[in-house]
Amino acid sequence: IQTQKKELQSFTVWDPNKEFTYEDVDIFNVEDQIVFKKIVDAINYFRNKSNKYQGYQSAAAETMDGKRTLWFPKLFKNKDWNNSISKDENWIEEIPISFSKGKDHLNKILSSESKQNRIVFAKVKDNLGFINYKFKGYYQLDVVVSKKKGYCCYERKTTSVSVPDGKPIKY
């Protein structure tokens, strides 16, 4: 191993403490495999430094500018939701288990512009079985499709997102 290490010109030692640190990142790209351990870590990255959260229990939070929502969906069926993402990851359907609540939820989302515009970090399990939140892109509610289906349908608009103020928040 030592011989192979010497032969490699660009060997980088793995530092697990830097695995989830994005201090030098000012644009999140899907291809960069951006992952946070906890929802609160992603929220603190997109929020004002002075308003750091210690913990967070909800699946969504507004960004610092109030124009977008950070969303941390379970993209699989669970007790409250039957959310799904298309194979190409360009569409997310947000469907309450109780279909009768679908229109109420849709109306709630339609009443808030920030809730229609979502920076998505999907809940995923890594290779070791740990829960993480993986960046999937910027999605926007498709109002026409959503009204037709009776529940929220989001279309991915971009696979990259700029961090507020063009620079990352260090935490």
Phi, psi and chi 1 to 4 in degrees:
 res  aa     phi    psi   chi1   chi2   chi3   chi4
   1 ILE       -  -42.2  -68.1  174.9      -      -
   2 GLN   -61.8  -39.2  -67.1  -63.8  -28.7      -
   3 THR   -64.8  -45.4  -55.6      -      -      -
   4 GLN   -63.7  -37.6  -72.0 -179.9  -18.3      -
   5 LYS   -61.6  -41.8 -178.5  179.3  168.0 -176.0
   6 LYS   -67.2  -33.7  -72.5  177.4 -173.5  174.4
   7 GLU   -72.9  -27.4  -68.8  172.9    0.3      -
   8 LEU   -73.7  131.7  -70.2  172.8      -      -
   9 GLN   -85.3  -25.9  -66.9  178.5   -1.0      -
  10 SER  -124.3   45.5   63.2      -      -      -
  11 PHE   -74.4  128.6  179.2   77.5      -      -
  12 THR  -119.0  125.5  -55.7      -      -      -
  13 VAL   -69.9  133.9  176.4      -      -      -
  14 TRP   -75.6  126.0  177.2   57.6      -      -
  15 ASP  -117.3  104.9 -178.8   -6.1      -      -
  16 PRO   -61.1  -23.0   15.5  -23.5      -      -
  17 ASN   -70.4  -20.2  -65.7  -37.2      -      -
  18 LYS  -100.2    1.3  -67.6 -175.4  177.6  178.2
  19 GLU   -57.5  -37.8 -174.4   71.6   16.4      -
  20 PHE  -116.6   30.0  -61.5   94.1      -      -
  21 THR  -110.1  127.4  -55.5      -      -      -
  22 TYR  -127.0   38.0  -55.5  107.0      -      -
  23 GLU   -60.7  -29.9  -71.2  148.9   -0.9      -
  24 ASP   -95.8    7.3  -60.7  -32.1      -      -
  25 VAL   -98.8  123.7  178.6      -      -      -
  26 ASP  -111.5   -7.5   57.8   -1.8      -      -
  27 ILE  -136.1  126.7  -64.3  177.3      -      -
  28 PHE   -89.4  128.6  -78.1    7.8      -      -
  29 ASN  -120.9  139.3  -70.9  -60.3      -      -
  30 VAL   -56.0  -41.7  168.8      -      -      -
  31 GLU   -66.8  -14.3   60.7  -93.1    8.9      -
  32 ASP   -83.8   -1.7  -66.9  -26.4      -      -
  33 GLN    55.6   49.8  -56.6  -71.1  -46.4      -
  34 ILE   -70.0  125.1  -56.6  -72.0      -      -
  35 VAL  -138.2  137.2  176.8      -      -      -
  36 PHE  -114.4  146.9  -74.0   97.8      -      -
  37 LYS   -71.1  -39.2  -75.9 -175.8 -175.7  179.6
  38 LYS  -132.6  155.0  -61.2 -177.2 -133.0  167.0
  39 ILE   -57.4  -43.5  -70.6  172.4      -      -
  40 VAL   -60.0  -31.6   69.5      -      -      -
  41 ASP   -64.7  -43.4  -63.4  -27.8      -      -
  42 ALA   -67.8  -42.0      -      -      -      -
  43 ILE   -61.1  -46.0  -69.2  170.5      -      -
  44 ASN   -63.7  -28.6  -76.0  -24.3      -      -
  45 TYR   -68.5  -33.0 -157.2   85.0      -      -
  46 PHE  -100.4    1.5  -81.0   85.9      -      -
  47 ARG  -110.1  168.6  -56.8  -84.3  -54.4 -164.8
  48 ASN   -61.0  134.9 -172.9  -36.3      -      -
  49 LYS   -53.4  -36.4  -62.7 -175.3 -102.0 -164.9
  50 SER   -74.2  -14.0   62.6      -      -      -
  51 ASN  -111.3   46.9  -66.1  -26.8      -      -
  52 LYS   -67.8  137.2  -80.8  178.3  135.4  178.8
  53 TYR   -93.6  146.1  -71.1   94.8      -      -
  54 GLN   -91.4  -33.1  -63.6  -63.8  -44.1      -
  55 GLY  -151.3  162.5      -      -      -      -
  56 TYR  -155.5  131.9 -160.1   80.9      -      -
  57 GLN  -110.5   -4.4  -61.9  -91.6  -36.8      -
  58 SER   -97.1  163.6 -177.5      -      -      -
  59 ALA   -92.5    5.9      -      -      -      -
  60 ALA  -153.2  151.1      -      -      -      -
  61 ALA  -155.0  143.4      -      -      -      -
  62 GLU   -71.5  148.9  -85.2 -166.9   -4.7      -
  63 THR   -73.3  169.2   56.1      -      -      -
  64 MET   -57.1  -37.6 -172.7  170.4   53.5      -
  65 ASP   -80.8   -7.1   61.7    9.1      -      -
  66 GLY    73.1    9.7      -      -      -      -
  67 LYS   -99.2  -15.0  -64.8 -179.8 -179.1  176.2
  68 ARG  -138.1  163.5  -61.2  170.6  -68.4  177.5
  69 THR  -116.9  135.3  -67.0      -      -      -
  70 LEU   -84.2  126.5  -61.3  169.0      -      -
  71 TRP  -125.4  135.9 -173.1   33.3      -      -
  72 PHE  -124.2   66.7  -53.1   91.2      -      -
  73 PRO   -77.6  152.2   32.5  -37.8      -      -
  74 LYS   -87.6  115.8  -63.7  173.5 -176.2  174.2
  75 LEU   -95.5   51.2  -63.0  175.9      -      -
  76 PHE  -158.4  163.2   50.1   85.0      -      -
  77 LYS   -69.2  136.0 -171.0  173.5 -176.4  176.5
  78 ASN  -144.6 -170.0   58.9   77.6      -      -
  79 LYS   -66.3  -23.8   68.3 -179.5 -178.1   93.7
  80 ASP  -110.3  -27.5  -62.6  -45.2      -      -
  81 TRP  -134.9  153.9  -60.4   93.5      -      -
  82 ASN  -125.0   59.0 -172.1   13.6      -      -
  83 ASN   -74.9  152.9  -59.9  -23.8      -      -
  84 SER  -150.7  158.3   63.5      -      -      -
  85 ILE  -124.4  140.9 -169.5  166.4      -      -
  86 SER   -68.2  160.6   63.1      -      -      -
  87 LYS   -57.4  -37.0  -74.8 -170.9 -177.8 -146.4
  88 ASP   -85.1    0.3   61.7    6.5      -      -
  89 GLU    63.0   20.8  -62.4 -170.0  -10.1      -
  90 ASN   -90.0  -11.5  -72.6  -31.4      -      -
  91 TRP  -135.8  138.3  -73.0   90.4      -      -
  92 ILE  -124.5  131.2  -65.4  175.7      -      -
  93 GLU  -106.8  128.5  -68.4 -175.3  -29.9      -
  94 GLU  -109.6  102.6 -177.5 -176.9   25.2      -
  95 ILE  -122.7  115.8  -51.5  169.5      -      -
  96 PRO   -65.1  144.9  -16.4   27.8      -      -
  97 ILE   -58.1  -42.2  -71.0  -65.4      -      -
  98 SER   -81.5  100.8  170.7      -      -      -
  99 PHE   -58.8  -28.9 -167.6   75.6      -      -
 100 SER   -64.4  -24.6   62.8      -      -      -
 101 LYS   -81.5   -9.5  -68.1 -177.3 -178.6  176.8
 102 GLY   -58.6  -48.2      -      -      -      -
 103 LYS   -67.9  -38.0  -71.1 -162.0 -174.8 -120.4
 104 ASP   -62.4  -44.2  -69.7  -21.7      -      -
 105 HIS   -64.4  -43.1 -179.8   69.0      -      -
 106 LEU   -59.5  -45.0  175.1   58.6      -      -
 107 ASN   -62.4  -37.5  -72.2  -28.0      -      -
 108 LYS   -63.0  -43.0  179.1  178.5  159.9 -174.1
 109 ILE   -67.8  -41.2  -60.0  -58.6      -      -
 110 LEU   -63.1  -25.7  -72.0  169.8      -      -
 111 SER   -81.3   -3.6   69.7      -      -      -
 112 SER  -133.8  113.3  170.0      -      -      -
 113 GLU   -60.9  -39.3 -171.7  175.5  -29.0      -
 114 SER   -64.7  -32.1   69.9      -      -      -
 115 LYS   -75.0  -16.2  -69.9 -179.9 -179.9  170.4
 116 GLN   -83.8  -16.8  -65.5  177.2   37.3      -
 117 ASN  -114.1  111.1  -59.5  -63.7      -      -
 118 ARG  -126.2  131.2  -62.9 -172.9  174.2 -161.8
 119 ILE   -93.1  116.6  -60.5  169.2      -      -
 120 VAL  -103.9  129.0  175.3      -      -      -
 121 PHE  -123.4   99.9  -68.7   86.9      -      -
 122 ALA   -76.8  143.1      -      -      -      -
 123 LYS   -73.1  124.2 -177.3  175.7 -177.2  175.0
 124 VAL  -138.6  159.2  -64.0      -      -      -
 125 LYS  -103.4  134.6  -81.1 -171.6 -176.9  178.3
 126 ASP   -83.1 -176.5   67.4   14.5      -      -
 127 ASN   -62.6  -22.1  -66.7  -21.0      -      -
 128 LEU   -96.9    1.5  -60.8  174.1      -      -
 129 GLY    90.5    6.3      -      -      -      -
 130 PHE   -82.0  144.5  -66.2  106.8      -      -
 131 ILE   -80.9  132.8  -60.8  -65.0      -      -
 132 ASN  -138.5  172.9  -65.7  -59.4      -      -
 133 TYR  -124.5  109.6  -64.0   88.8      -      -
 134 LYS  -100.7  131.6 -173.8  174.5 -176.6 -179.6
 135 PHE   -66.2  127.6  175.9   66.1      -      -
 136 LYS  -114.1  -15.7  -66.1  -67.4 -174.9  179.9
 137 GLY   128.4 -171.1      -      -      -      -
 138 TYR  -105.4  122.3  173.0   70.8      -      -
 139 TYR  -118.6  151.3  -69.4   75.2      -      -
 140 GLN  -132.6  139.8 -168.1  171.1   51.6      -
 141 LEU   -60.9  130.0 -177.1   76.4      -      -
 142 ASP   -92.6  101.9 -174.2  -48.1      -      -
 143 VAL   -61.5  -44.9  175.7      -      -      -
 144 VAL   -63.1  -50.0  173.9      -      -      -
 145 VAL   -64.0  -41.8  171.9      -      -      -
 146 SER   -62.7  -44.9  -63.5      -      -      -
 147 LYS   -64.2  -37.7  -76.0 -177.8  176.1  179.8
 148 LYS   -65.6  -42.0 -177.6  177.1  178.2 -177.9
 149 LYS   -84.5  -23.5  -69.0 -171.1  173.3 -169.3
 150 GLY    87.5   12.0      -      -      -      -
 151 TYR  -151.6  170.4   54.1   82.5      -      -
 152 CYS   -76.9  128.5  -62.0      -      -      -
 153 CYS  -125.5  122.0  -61.6      -      -      -
 154 TYR  -111.5  135.8  -60.3   89.4      -      -
 155 GLU  -106.9  135.5 -178.6 -179.9   14.9      -
 156 ARG   -72.3  127.4 -177.5  160.4   59.7 -175.8
 157 LYS   -98.4  -29.7  -65.1  -60.8 -178.8  179.7
 158 THR  -156.9  153.8 -179.2      -      -      -
 159 THR   -98.3    9.3   57.6      -      -      -
 160 SER  -137.5  151.1   63.1      -      -      -
 161 VAL  -139.9  133.8  172.5      -      -      -
 162 SER   -82.4  137.0  178.3      -      -      -
 163 VAL   -72.1  145.7  176.5      -      -      -
 164 PRO   -49.0  142.3  -25.2   32.6      -      -
 165 ASP    63.8   12.1  -59.5  -31.8      -      -
 166 GLY    71.7    4.7      -      -      -      -
 167 LYS  -141.0  149.9   54.5 -171.7  169.7 -162.5
 168 PRO   -73.6  154.8   24.3  -31.7      -      -
 169 ILE   -91.3  122.8  -61.1  165.8      -      -
 170 LYS   -85.4  136.0  -64.6 -174.6 -171.5 -140.7
 171 TYR  -139.4      -   57.9   96.2      -      -
